[in-house]
Amino acid sequence: MKTIGICIPTIEGGVIAHQEIGREAARRGIAYPQIVTHTPLYGDLEQALKSGDNQSLAASIADSINRTAKAGAEFAIISANTPHIVFDDIVAQSDIPVLSILDVAADHCKKQGYKSVAVLGTTWTVNNRLYDGPLQKRNMAAVYASDTDQAIVMDVIEHELINGIFLEKTTSELVRVAKELATRCDAIILGCTELPLVLTEQNCGIAVVDTTRLLSHAALDFATKD
């Protein structure tokens, strides 16, 4: 069984990813694999994102992945959506293979037979239209919230969710945004690894695509593949 490396840009989402690998292994009745994690400095990532410094962003994530490789990881995942803005550059600088959360989520959507899928995530993920290519490649359309609602989503992610703060008032706002999107799509991609902490199929009233846990399942698949 291959050793998994996890680059954890934000701890809240990273904990879900790490935990889900173990839980999914238990569901499958198998032992969980060895896992090596590294958490880069979020302040450095945030500064690179805000300044549009894609070179620094890619270098920081690749460095994190390579640290897991030095500790024995044979491939890696990035437990975040936004860094995939520079995924190709990250792969080019990484010493081990890296799975794409975008492809994992899009493959799941295709398998479910969705035709249109809403994307919720950071403004960086949305403005860069990270999911447009993977979805269009699989004959699906991406749907987005209004600029006003997107600003609300970003504010909650940036100031609350990544810091482990979960307020009923703001969760209600996210649910409202999700329910509006639900009128225009078949499912909603939770394109931020912290969103599954507050949004579910039950409170959104529509199928949700939990990118965090799907990536964990894909990592377990890869780890156990011959």
Order of alpha helices (4+ residues) and beta strands (2+ residues): beta-alpha-beta-alpha-alpha-beta-alpha-alpha-beta-alpha-alpha-beta-alpha-alpha-beta-alpha-beta-alpha
